Amino acid sequence: MDAQTVTKIAFLSRLKIDDDKIENTKDEFTKILRWVDLLKEVNTDGVEPLVSVNQNNIAMRKDEVTEGNQSQAVLANAPMKEYGYFAVPKVVE
């Protein structure tokens, strides 16, 4: 990998790499590519692809409103409220 390739990868990745750091970045990119090559050597025959790393099935339910019109109860604990909404202090002038 040369400096031009590092610069191109940095541009495509939207990374800002200073000129004095290109050599170090080149070494880091090379290490990453070697590691990816090591992954290619892993035998994955007979291993089913995962849909998710979480094997638990989440119970699904219908998406329906169970208790509507609770705005007054929700706003009861609000430190500030106006016109039926949460109010927050102005932070931008």
N, C-alpha and C positions, 0 to 999 in steps of 0.2 A: 504494500500500500504506500502510495506516495502522498506528498503534501497536497497536490491538486485534488486527489480523491477525498482526502480528509476535508478539504474546503468545500467540495461539492456535497458531501454527506452532511456537513454542518449546515450548509445553506438549505438543503432539502428538509432537514430536521428542525430548522429554525433555531439552531444553536449559534451563539456568538462565541467564537474561539479566537482569542488574541493570537497574533502571529508568533509570539514567543512560546505559546502553548501547543502549537501544531504538532511538534515532535512527540510530546507526551501523549497527546490525543491519538496520534497515529499508533503508538504502542498500546494504548487502551483498546482501540478498535481492533487491533490485531489479536489481543487476548480474547476479546469477545467472540471474534470469528473462530478462533481455535476452540473455544468452549462449545460453540454451536456445532462445529465439526465433531466434537466428542459425543454430542447428543445423537448424531446420526449413527453412531456405532452401537447404540443401545438396541438390543433385540426386543421388538415389540410384537412379535408374532403371537397371535392368540390373545392379545390384550384388546378388549373392547374399548372403543373411544368413550370418553366421559361426556355426558351432557352437562354435568355439574359436579364439582368436587364434594358437594353436600349430598349425601346419600339419603337423607331424611326427606320423606314426602310431606309437603306442607298441605294441611287440610284446606280445601278450597270451599268457599261459601259464595252465595250470590251477593253481588254488590248492590245492596238495597238500603235505603234509609230506614233506620229502626227507631230513632228518636229525633224527629225534626223539630224545628222552631224552638231551639234551646238558646237563642242568642242572649236573652236576659240572664239566664243562669251562667253562661260562659263569661259574660261581661261583669258579673257580680264581683269577681276577684281582680278585675283589671284596675291598676292604679290610676289610669286616666282613660276616659272614654268620651267620644263625641259622636253624635248622630247615629248611635248604634254600632260603632266601630271602635276598635282599640285606637287610642291616640298615643303618639310618641313625641318626645321633644324634637324640635327642629334642630338638625345638626349641620345643615348646609345653609349658608347665608346667600 
